[in-house]
């Protein structure tokens, strides 16, 4: 039985796909960083009910900001090996499980690749919610049958535990985590997505009533305060320059608040599979080790100016404003 409509809107981490028509996908994004040694692992469990290729999956992304390594793998499972709760964060794909307390991993393929272990999560850092802003999409969350819905589960949380990656132990003590998800039928035709500890930005071409508009949202958590910029939150992108190696985005908000985001894209990253009409048949690239500088200013006063070197970045197509 499909979960309560409003409950799902306010809790995007819950499974949204009960009773959905063919051509639907749903996927969660769990990112894990070891900041001391510069490596990151992201795992994407999900389900695709494309009529000609229904299956569940776990995608793996591994990146190292020090060595420049990028590695991706796609693990397929039958649809009946997928289970997800409609009233809590609890996903199972084959022997792999992802919950609010952590993940348990057992990934292997015929080529001899094997990764297993457990990573525990500390308390989540959720975004603020209200009737006007039930999630990161704001009031757009109430519109049914959007091409792609987006939810932020935790902006940041502590990690502990380890995984065995083909005989090499990778630890996450004092590491940092992030969780979000997407569901619908297709990723946007053009978009930019950036994530780093306590920060995320998404700009996309959004189809609506037979037309497209550039929608965006950006959140930066600083000293327990949430700074949110969005299409629905009196904000405007004043600079949008997307380059092959370097990019710059400036967003200004009513009241004198602005954020400048500068990206130093080291390479094209690794290949991932993305949904198109529910089918995981589109190829995109994602890096987990790009450089990022954030400058937050309020009425001429710099609140934050700092850099990160393990930013996750997807850039597909040429976004314009």
Residue, then its C-alpha position, 0 to 999 in steps of 0.5 A: x500500500x502506498x504511504x500517506x501522500x503528505x508523509x512522503x512529501x515531508x519524509x523523502x527518505x521513505x520509499x515513494x514508489x508503491x503503486x507507481x506505473x512502469x517507467x519509474x525509478x527511485x534511488x538513494x545517494x549515500x556518500x562517505x568521506x575519509x578526509x585525512x586520506x582524501x578518499x570517498x565512497x558513494x553507494x546508490x541503491x535503487x530500483x528501476x521498473x522500466x518495462x523492458x529492463x526492470x531490476x534493482x541495483x547498487x552503484x558504487x563510486x570511489x574517488x581519491x583526491x590525492x591520487x586522482x583515482x576514479x572508479x565506478x561499478x554497477x551491480x544488478x539484482x532482480x527486482x524482487x531482491x529490493x525492499x524499502x520501507x514507506x515509513x522509515x529509512x530502510x533499504x535492502x538490495x540483495x545482501x546490502x542494507x542501508x538505514x539511519x544507523x548505517x550501511x552493511x555492504x556485500x558487493x561482488x561481481x564475476x570479475x572477482x571484485x569484492x567489497x564488504x563491511x559496515x559503516x555506522x552513522x552518527x546523528x543526521x543534520x536535516x534541513x529545515x521544513x515547513x508547510x511552504x518548504x516541506x523539503x529541498x524542493x519547497x512548494x514544488x514538492x506538492x506538484x505530482x508527477x514531476x520529472x524528477x523529485x529531489x530530497x535531502x536526508x542529511x546534510x552531514x553526519x559523523x561516520x565510523x567503521x570500515x570496508x574491505x575493498x578488494x583486500x584493502x581496508x578503508x576506514x571512516x573513523x571521524x569521517x563525514x557522510x551525506x545522504x540524498x535521493x531522487x525519484x520520478x521517471x528521468x533525470x533533468x536534460x541539463x543540470x549541475x549538482x555540487x555537494x560537499x560537507x554541509x553544502x549542496x547546490x542543484x541547478x536544472x532545466x525543469x519541465x513544467x506545463x509544456x515549457x522549461x525553466x531553470x530551477x535551483x536550490x542551494x543550502x549551506x550549513x554554517x555553525x548550526x545555521x542554515x543558509x538557503x537560496x532557491x527559486x522559491x526563496x527570493x533568490x536569483x542567480x546573477x553569475x553562471x559560468x560553467x567551464x570545462x575545468x573551472x566554474x563560478x556561480x553567484x546567487x543573491x538573496x533578498x536582504x543582502x545575502x549572497x553566496x559565490x561558488x567556485x569549482x575547480x574540476x580536476x577531471x571528468x570523473x567516473x561513469x554512472x548510469x542514470x534514469x531516462x523514462x525509468x530505464x537506467x540507460x543514460x550515462x553521466x559522469x561524476x567526480x567525488x574529488x573536485x575543488x570547491x570554494x564557498x564565499x558567503x557574504x551578508x551586506x558586505x561582511x564575509x561570513x565564510x570563505x573556505x575551500x574543500x577538495x572532495x566535492x562531488x560534482x555532476x554537470x550535464x549539458x549547458x545550463x543557462x539563466 
